[in-house]
Amino acid sequence: MTNNTLLTISLSFIAIVLSGVTKTQAGDNASTALAHTNKPSIIFYLADDQDVYDYGVYGNEKVHTPAIDQLANQGMLFENAFTAQAICAPSRTQLFTGKYPLKNGAFANHTPTRPNIKSVTKHMRALGYDVVLAGKSHVKPENIYDWDHEWQPIPKAGVPRDYIPLADIETYFKTVNKPFVMFITSKYPHGKYFDVKNPNPEDLKFHPYDEHLKHNETYVKKKAGYYRSIEEDNTQLEHVLALVDTHLTDNTLFIYSADHGVSGKFGVKDIGLKVPFIVRWPNVIKPNSRSEQLIHYTDVLPTFIDIAGGNADQSMDGKSFLTLLNGADKAIHQYVYGVRTNQNIINAHIFPSRMIRSKRYKYIRNFNALEVLDKNLGDKPNINAFLRLGAMQHPNEPFEALYDLESDPFEQHNLIAVPELTNIKNRLQKQLFTWMSEQGDFLTEGFGNIPVITAPAFKLDQNNPPRRTSVDKALENTLKPQDYLLIEHWQESMP
């Protein structure tokens, strides 16, 4: 065998070996590159419209959520995590801005945040992170939420809702070479639900707020479909976790939550505002741990900034809870707050509420409750008509409510008139109005100042059947421009 032949064989062998190495390295590029940075990548998986009470790990043995339950076994479950508003856009903007809806400007659904807001994209990008949205958005404007990558939900046959973009997520995980924040935003279990045939109420768990509907066939069928949609989202989450465990390093923080509860949607009770919140971070968070400290969606961005080595903007309402993840049982908040805006939604009406909550007690004020309606009426009959309609939509909701959440977690017994709790009520009430003032709230402690808000989508006096809003003919188009409280930064989104 000649020397040239030997050289040719040797070079061919080396080429084959290098080819194999190159292919192997291509699959490991992401994990290898990320292993060289101390900054963790962060993934936040957000479900859509799911009650905190509808998870195995939160006490519902009849719903199928093994992926979430396993996450809790591997990480930390929060018992007292909250959003400030039980509706899609306002809830999400808190995660992305660190500010309550009144301050960030998106305090009604389908509305934009203020134009001077600095969101997660700019904060985390400045700290060396890619910032990615994979799935449902429902926030605006685009110049505030300027994602480095954004992938839309994907239509899928045989299911009622689009799927998260799993192929895009996998490709990104395989190729990313820097730390990133990725929000994976599911469209499940939000309706439209699966059509479950012949549902059995014994397969469902009922609570004090819906126990009376246990034998209502329509409700049972809807709830069975909701459970099936929860199961479908669990399948999506299983796929995501498999991708994370295959392609990323242990230095990946993974959060699971749902934007708000569906049973308390639009309201300020815990069934709407209390959210599931589970965090896994191998080698940092102690497995199977729990925290009872109050945390809030406004805390998410400050925590991300803290983890990345930055300093949160002082204008943010939230605080970092990194100390909790590191194992210190230290209070983050004494109080969290809630907002209800029933304008600019389907079947819109005027019934604003505000809420303050400690670990044990909650105080609610419903500003247009039926019992104080007469004090809110003014000298404009057209506005008074809509104030009356709003109050009549909620005939059983009092002007003030006080709940002891230790003995009454489902808020069934109003203690506002209990003399022994007067001091607690007064303290919570005073703090609530202080917070409202700090937020720039348009509501005050007095009566007669409940505004009609300019609405980009669902107007009180317009009957638009495609938008499922119904208005009596006599009230159609009776509100004039001068009757509205003008929210300046909403105007660009007006049709």
C-alpha positions as CSV (number, residue, x, y, z in Angstrom):
1,M,0.0,0.0,0.0
2,T,1.5,3.3,-1.1
3,N,2.0,6.3,1.2
4,N,-0.6,8.3,-0.9
5,T,-3.2,5.5,-0.3
6,L,-2.5,5.5,3.4
7,L,-2.8,9.3,3.5
8,T,-6.1,9.2,1.6
9,I,-7.6,6.5,4.0
10,S,-6.4,8.5,7.0
11,L,-7.9,11.7,5.8
12,S,-11.2,10.0,5.0
13,F,-11.3,8.4,8.5
14,I,-10.7,11.8,10.1
15,A,-13.4,13.4,8.0
16,I,-15.9,10.7,9.1
17,V,-15.0,11.2,12.7
18,L,-15.2,15.0,12.5
19,S,-18.5,14.7,10.7
20,G,-19.9,12.7,13.6
21,V,-18.5,15.1,16.1
22,T,-20.0,18.0,14.2
23,K,-23.5,16.4,14.1
24,T,-23.3,15.7,17.8
25,Q,-22.1,19.2,18.6
26,A,-24.9,20.6,16.5
27,G,-27.4,19.0,18.8
28,D,-25.6,20.2,21.9
29,N,-24.8,23.8,20.9
30,A,-27.5,25.3,23.0
31,S,-26.7,23.5,26.2
32,T,-23.0,23.9,25.8
33,A,-23.2,27.6,25.1
34,L,-25.6,28.2,28.0
35,A,-23.5,26.2,30.4
36,H,-20.8,28.8,30.1
37,T,-23.1,31.6,31.6
38,N,-24.2,31.8,35.2
39,K,-27.4,33.5,34.1
40,P,-30.3,31.0,34.0
41,S,-32.7,30.9,31.1
42,I,-36.3,31.5,32.2
43,I,-39.5,29.9,30.9
44,F,-42.9,31.0,32.0
45,Y,-45.8,28.7,30.9
46,L,-49.1,30.5,31.2
47,A,-52.4,28.6,30.9
48,D,-55.6,30.5,30.0
49,D,-58.7,30.7,32.2
50,Q,-58.1,27.9,34.8
51,D,-59.2,28.0,38.4
52,V,-56.5,27.5,41.0
53,Y,-58.8,24.8,42.6
54,D,-58.6,22.7,39.4
55,Y,-55.3,21.0,39.8
56,G,-54.4,17.8,41.6
57,V,-51.6,19.4,43.5
58,Y,-54.0,22.2,44.7
59,G,-56.5,19.6,46.0
60,N,-58.7,18.5,43.1
61,E,-58.3,14.7,42.8
62,K,-60.8,14.5,39.9
63,V,-58.9,16.6,37.4
64,H,-56.0,15.3,35.3
65,T,-52.9,17.4,35.8
66,P,-49.9,15.1,36.2
67,A,-47.4,17.4,34.5
68,I,-48.2,20.3,36.9
69,D,-48.3,17.9,39.9
70,Q,-44.8,16.6,38.9
71,L,-43.5,20.2,38.6
72,A,-44.6,20.9,42.1
73,N,-42.8,17.7,43.3
74,Q,-39.7,19.0,41.7
75,G,-39.9,22.6,42.8
76,M,-41.9,25.1,44.9
77,L,-45.7,25.6,45.0
78,F,-47.0,29.0,46.0
79,E,-50.2,28.9,48.1
80,N,-50.9,32.6,47.9
81,A,-50.1,33.9,44.4
82,F,-52.4,36.5,42.8
83,T,-53.2,38.6,39.8
84,A,-54.9,42.0,40.2
85,Q,-57.5,41.5,37.5
86,A,-59.4,38.4,36.5
87,I,-59.3,39.0,32.8
88,C,-56.8,38.3,30.1
89,A,-55.1,41.5,28.9
90,P,-54.9,43.3,32.3
91,S,-53.5,40.1,33.9
92,R,-50.8,39.6,31.3
93,T,-49.6,43.2,31.3
94,Q,-48.7,42.9,35.0
95,L,-46.4,40.0,34.2
96,F,-44.8,42.0,31.4
97,T,-44.5,45.4,33.2
98,G,-44.2,44.8,37.0
99,K,-47.1,47.3,37.4
100,Y,-50.7,47.0,38.4
101,P,-53.3,47.6,35.6
102,L,-54.3,51.0,36.8
103,K,-50.7,52.2,36.6
104,N,-49.7,50.4,33.4
105,G,-52.9,51.7,31.8
106,A,-54.5,48.4,30.6
107,F,-57.2,48.1,33.3
108,A,-59.9,47.0,30.9
109,N,-59.7,44.1,28.5
110,H,-58.6,44.6,24.9
111,T,-56.8,47.9,25.8
112,P,-53.2,49.0,25.4
113,T,-50.7,49.9,28.1
114,R,-49.4,53.5,28.4
115,P,-46.9,54.6,25.7
116,N,-44.2,55.4,28.3
117,I,-44.2,51.9,29.7
118,K,-40.9,49.9,29.6
119,S,-41.8,46.2,29.4
120,V,-40.0,42.9,30.0
121,T,-38.5,43.0,26.4
122,K,-36.4,46.1,27.0
123,H,-35.6,45.3,30.7
124,M,-34.3,41.8,30.0
125,R,-32.7,42.6,26.7
126,A,-30.5,45.2,28.4
127,L,-29.3,42.4,30.7
128,G,-28.2,40.2,27.8
129,Y,-31.4,38.1,27.3
130,D,-33.4,37.1,24.3
131,V,-37.1,37.7,25.1
132,V,-39.6,35.5,23.3
133,L,-43.3,35.0,23.1
134,A,-44.6,31.6,22.0
135,G,-48.4,31.5,21.7
136,K,-51.3,33.9,22.6
137,S,-50.4,37.5,23.1
138,H,-53.4,39.8,23.9
139,V,-51.2,42.7,24.8
140,K,-50.4,45.9,22.9
141,P,-48.9,48.1,21.5
142,E,-46.2,46.3,19.6
143,N,-43.6,49.0,20.2
144,I,-43.9,48.3,23.9
145,Y,-44.0,44.5,23.6
146,D,-41.3,44.2,20.9
147,W,-40.3,40.5,21.2
148,D,-37.1,39.2,19.8
149,H,-39.0,36.3,18.5
150,E,-42.8,35.8,18.4
151,W,-44.6,32.7,17.2
152,Q,-48.3,32.4,16.9
153,P,-50.5,29.5,18.1
154,I,-50.8,26.7,15.5
155,P,-54.1,25.2,14.3
156,K,-54.5,21.5,15.2
157,A,-57.0,19.1,13.9
158,G,-59.4,17.3,16.3
159,V,-59.1,19.9,19.2
160,P,-61.2,23.0,19.9
161,R,-58.3,25.5,20.3
162,D,-55.0,26.2,18.6
163,Y,-51.8,24.6,20.0
164,I,-48.7,26.3,21.2
165,P,-46.0,26.4,18.5
166,L,-44.0,23.4,19.7
167,A,-41.8,23.1,16.5
168,D,-40.6,26.7,16.8
169,I,-39.9,26.2,20.5
170,E,-37.9,23.0,19.9
171,T,-35.9,24.7,17.1
172,Y,-35.1,27.6,19.3
173,F,-34.1,25.4,22.2
174,K,-31.7,23.5,19.9
175,T,-30.0,26.6,18.6
176,V,-30.1,29.3,21.2
177,N,-26.7,30.4,22.4
178,K,-27.5,33.0,25.1
179,P,-29.8,33.2,28.1
180,F,-33.4,33.9,27.3
181,V,-36.8,34.6,28.8
182,M,-39.6,32.7,27.0
183,F,-43.3,33.1,27.7
184,I,-45.2,30.1,26.4
185,T,-48.8,31.2,26.4
186,S,-51.4,28.5,25.9
187,K,-54.9,29.0,24.6
188,Y,-56.1,26.2,26.9
189,P,-58.3,25.5,28.8
190,H,-60.2,28.7,27.7
191,G,-63.4,27.9,25.9
192,K,-64.4,26.7,23.4
193,Y,-64.2,23.4,25.3
194,F,-64.2,19.8,24.2
195,D,-67.6,18.2,23.7
196,V,-67.8,15.5,26.3
197,K,-70.6,13.0,25.7
198,N,-72.8,11.9,28.6
199,P,-70.8,13.6,31.4
200,N,-71.2,12.2,34.9
201,P,-71.2,14.9,37.7
202,E,-69.5,12.4,40.0
203,D,-66.4,12.7,37.9
204,L,-66.2,16.5,38.7
205,K,-65.4,18.3,41.9
206,F,-67.8,21.0,43.0
207,H,-67.1,23.9,45.5
208,P,-69.4,26.2,47.5
209,Y,-69.7,28.6,44.6
210,D,-71.1,25.9,42.2
211,E,-72.4,23.1,44.4
212,H,-75.9,24.2,43.5
213,L,-75.3,23.5,39.9
214,K,-74.3,19.8,40.4
215,H,-77.5,18.6,38.7
216,N,-77.7,21.2,36.1
217,E,-77.1,19.3,32.8
218,T,-75.9,22.3,30.9
219,Y,-73.4,23.3,33.6
220,V,-72.1,19.7,34.1
221,K,-71.5,19.3,30.4
222,K,-69.6,22.6,30.2
223,K,-67.5,21.7,33.2
224,A,-66.7,18.3,31.9
225,G,-65.6,19.9,28.6
226,Y,-63.5,22.3,30.7
227,Y,-61.8,19.4,32.5
228,R,-61.1,17.7,29.2
229,S,-59.5,21.0,28.0
230,I,-57.4,21.1,31.1
231,E,-56.2,17.6,30.3
232,E,-55.3,18.7,26.7
233,D,-53.2,21.6,28.2
234,N,-51.4,19.1,30.4
235,T,-50.5,17.2,27.2
236,Q,-49.0,20.4,25.8
237,L,-47.1,21.0,29.0
238,E,-45.7,17.5,28.9
239,H,-44.3,18.1,25.4
240,V,-42.7,21.4,26.5
241,L,-41.1,19.9,29.6
242,A,-39.7,17.0,27.5
243,L,-38.1,19.6,25.2
244,V,-36.7,21.5,28.1
245,D,-35.2,18.4,29.7
246,T,-33.7,17.2,26.4
247,H,-32.2,20.4,25.1
248,L,-31.5,22.8,28.0
249,T,-29.3,22.7,31.1
250,D,-30.4,22.4,34.7
251,N,-29.7,26.1,34.9
252,T,-33.2,26.8,33.6
253,L,-35.9,28.3,35.8
254,F,-39.4,27.1,34.8
255,I,-42.6,28.7,36.1
256,Y,-46.1,27.4,35.5
257,S,-49.2,29.6,36.1
258,A,-52.7,30.5,34.7
259,D,-53.7,34.0,34.0
260,H,-56.8,34.0,36.2
261,G,-59.6,31.8,37.3
262,V,-62.6,31.2,35.0
263,S,-65.2,30.7,37.7
264,G,-64.4,34.2,39.1
265,K,-63.7,35.9,35.8
266,F,-64.1,39.7,35.9
267,G,-64.6,39.7,39.7
268,V,-62.3,40.3,42.7
269,K,-62.9,37.2,44.8
270,D,-60.1,34.6,45.1
271,I,-61.8,32.3,42.7
272,G,-60.8,34.8,40.0
273,L,-57.7,36.5,41.3
274,K,-55.8,33.6,43.1
275,V,-53.6,31.8,40.6
276,P,-51.6,28.6,40.5
277,F,-47.9,29.3,40.7
278,I,-45.2,26.6,40.6
279,V,-41.5,27.2,40.1
280,R,-38.8,24.6,39.3
281,W,-35.1,25.4,39.3
282,P,-32.9,22.4,39.8
283,N,-30.1,22.8,42.3
284,V,-31.6,26.0,43.6
285,I,-35.2,25.3,44.7
286,K,-35.7,22.6,47.2
287,P,-38.0,19.9,45.7
288,N,-41.5,19.5,47.0
289,S,-41.4,22.8,48.9
290,R,-44.3,25.2,49.5
291,S,-44.6,28.9,50.3
292,E,-47.5,30.6,51.9
293,Q,-46.1,34.1,51.4
294,L,-48.1,36.6,49.4
295,I,-46.7,37.1,45.9
296,H,-48.2,38.9,42.9
297,Y,-48.0,38.9,39.1
298,T,-46.3,42.4,39.4
299,D,-43.4,40.6,41.2
300,V,-42.5,38.4,38.2
301,L,-40.5,41.0,36.2
302,P,-38.6,42.4,39.3
303,T,-37.7,38.8,40.1
304,F,-36.5,38.1,36.6
305,I,-34.4,41.3,36.7
306,D,-33.0,40.3,40.1
307,I,-32.0,36.8,38.8
308,A,-30.3,38.4,35.8
309,G,-28.2,40.7,38.1
310,G,-30.1,43.9,37.4
311,N,-32.1,46.4,39.5
312,A,-35.8,46.8,39.1
313,D,-37.2,50.1,38.1
314,Q,-38.4,52.0,41.3
315,S,-41.7,52.8,39.6
316,M,-42.6,49.1,39.5
317,D,-45.2,47.9,42.0
318,G,-43.8,44.4,42.3
319,K,-40.9,43.1,44.4
320,S,-38.4,40.3,43.8
321,F,-39.3,37.0,45.4
322,L,-35.9,35.5,44.7
323,T,-35.3,35.1,48.4
324,L,-38.2,32.7,48.6
325,L,-36.8,30.6,45.7
326,N,-33.5,30.5,47.6
327,G,-35.2,29.0,50.6
328,A,-35.7,32.0,52.9
329,D,-39.3,32.2,54.3
330,K,-39.5,36.0,54.2
331,A,-42.6,38.1,53.6
332,I,-42.7,39.9,50.2
333,H,-46.0,41.8,50.7
334,Q,-48.3,42.7,53.5
335,Y,-51.2,43.3,51.0
336,V,-52.1,42.6,47.4
337,Y,-54.8,44.4,45.5
338,G,-57.5,43.7,42.9
339,V,-59.4,45.6,40.3
340,R,-62.7,45.0,38.4
341,T,-63.6,46.9,35.3
342,N,-66.8,45.6,33.7
343,Q,-66.7,48.1,30.8
344,N,-65.2,47.1,27.4
345,I,-66.2,43.5,27.8
346,I,-68.9,41.3,26.4
347,N,-72.2,42.5,27.9
348,A,-70.4,45.5,29.3
349,H,-71.9,47.4,32.2
350,I,-70.8,49.8,35.0
351,F,-69.8,48.0,38.1
352,P,-66.3,48.9,39.2
353,S,-64.7,47.2,42.3
354,R,-61.4,47.4,44.2
355,M,-60.0,44.9,46.6
356,I,-57.3,44.7,49.3
357,R,-56.1,41.4,50.7
358,S,-53.8,40.3,53.5
359,K,-53.0,36.7,54.2
360,R,-56.1,36.4,56.4
361,Y,-58.6,39.2,55.6
362,K,-60.0,40.7,52.4
363,Y,-61.9,44.0,52.0
364,I,-63.9,44.7,48.8
365,R,-65.7,47.9,47.7
366,N,-68.2,47.7,44.9
367,F,-68.6,51.3,44.0
368,N,-71.9,51.0,42.1
369,A,-73.7,48.5,44.3
370,L,-77.4,48.6,44.3
371,E,-77.6,49.8,47.9
372,V,-75.7,53.0,47.0
373,L,-77.0,53.5,43.5
374,D,-79.1,56.6,44.4
375,K,-75.9,58.4,45.7
376,N,-74.2,57.8,42.4
377,L,-76.9,59.2,40.2
378,G,-76.3,62.6,38.7
379,D,-78.1,65.1,36.5
380,K,-77.6,63.3,33.2
381,P,-80.5,60.8,32.6
382,N,-78.6,58.9,29.8
383,I,-75.7,58.2,32.2
384,N,-78.0,57.4,35.1
385,A,-79.7,54.7,32.9
386,F,-76.4,52.8,32.5
387,L,-75.5,53.2,36.2
388,R,-78.9,51.6,37.1
389,L,-78.3,48.8,34.6
390,G,-74.8,48.1,36.0
391,A,-76.1,48.0,39.6
392,M,-79.0,45.7,38.7
393,Q,-76.5,43.2,37.0
394,H,-75.1,42.5,40.5
395,P,-78.1,42.7,42.9
396,N,-76.5,40.4,45.5
397,E,-73.1,42.1,45.7
398,P,-72.9,44.6,48.6
399,F,-71.3,48.0,48.7
400,E,-68.7,46.7,51.2
401,A,-67.5,43.2,52.0
402,L,-65.1,41.8,54.5
403,Y,-64.0,38.1,54.6
404,D,-62.0,36.0,57.0
405,L,-60.1,33.8,54.5
406,E,-58.9,31.4,57.1
407,S,-62.4,30.3,58.1
408,D,-64.1,31.2,54.8
409,P,-61.7,30.6,51.9
410,F,-64.6,30.8,49.3
411,E,-65.8,34.1,50.6
412,Q,-69.4,33.1,51.4
413,H,-69.9,35.0,54.6
414,N,-69.6,38.8,54.6
415,L,-68.4,40.0,58.0
416,I,-68.6,43.8,57.3
417,A,-71.1,44.4,60.1
418,V,-69.3,42.4,62.8
419,P,-68.3,45.0,65.5
420,E,-65.2,43.1,66.6
421,L,-63.8,43.5,63.1
422,T,-64.3,47.2,62.7
423,N,-60.7,48.1,63.3
424,I,-59.6,45.6,60.7
425,K,-62.1,46.9,58.2
426,N,-61.0,50.5,58.8
427,R,-57.3,49.6,58.4
428,L,-57.9,47.8,55.2
429,Q,-60.1,50.5,53.8
430,K,-57.6,53.2,54.6
431,Q,-54.8,51.3,53.0
432,L,-56.9,50.5,49.9
433,F,-57.7,54.2,49.2
434,T,-54.0,55.1,49.8
435,W,-53.1,52.5,47.1
436,M,-55.7,53.8,44.7
437,S,-54.4,57.3,45.0
438,E,-50.8,56.1,44.4
439,Q,-52.1,54.2,41.3
440,G,-53.8,57.3,39.8
441,D,-57.2,55.7,40.1
442,F,-60.1,57.7,38.8
443,L,-62.3,56.3,41.6
444,T,-62.4,57.9,45.0
445,E,-63.9,57.3,48.4
446,G,-66.9,59.6,47.6
447,F,-70.1,59.0,45.6
448,G,-71.3,60.3,42.3
449,N,-68.1,60.1,40.4
450,I,-68.3,56.7,38.6
451,P,-67.3,57.4,35.0
452,V,-68.4,56.0,31.7
453,I,-65.1,54.9,30.2
454,T,-64.2,55.3,26.5
455,A,-64.3,51.7,25.2
456,P,-62.3,50.5,22.2
457,A,-64.4,47.4,21.6
458,F,-67.6,46.9,23.6
459,K,-69.5,50.2,24.0
460,L,-72.3,50.4,26.6
461,D,-74.8,52.0,24.2
462,Q,-74.2,50.0,21.0
463,N,-75.8,46.8,20.0
464,N,-73.3,44.8,17.9
465,P,-74.5,41.2,17.6
466,P,-71.1,39.9,16.3
467,R,-69.6,41.1,19.6
468,R,-72.4,39.6,21.6
469,T,-73.4,42.8,23.3
470,S,-77.1,43.5,23.8
471,V,-78.5,47.0,24.5
472,D,-82.2,48.0,24.7
473,K,-83.3,49.9,21.7
474,A,-84.2,53.0,23.7
475,L,-80.6,53.3,25.0
476,E,-78.8,52.7,21.7
477,N,-76.4,55.6,20.8
478,T,-77.5,57.8,23.7
479,L,-74.0,58.4,25.1
480,K,-72.2,61.4,23.6
481,P,-68.4,62.1,23.6
482,Q,-68.8,64.6,26.5
483,D,-70.3,61.8,28.6
484,Y,-67.1,59.7,28.6
485,L,-64.0,59.7,30.7
486,L,-61.4,59.9,28.0
487,I,-58.5,57.5,28.4
488,E,-56.0,59.1,26.0
489,H,-53.7,56.2,25.3
490,W,-56.6,53.9,24.4
491,Q,-57.6,56.1,21.4
492,E,-55.2,54.5,18.9
493,S,-57.0,51.2,19.4
494,M,-60.4,52.6,18.9
495,P,-62.2,51.2,15.7
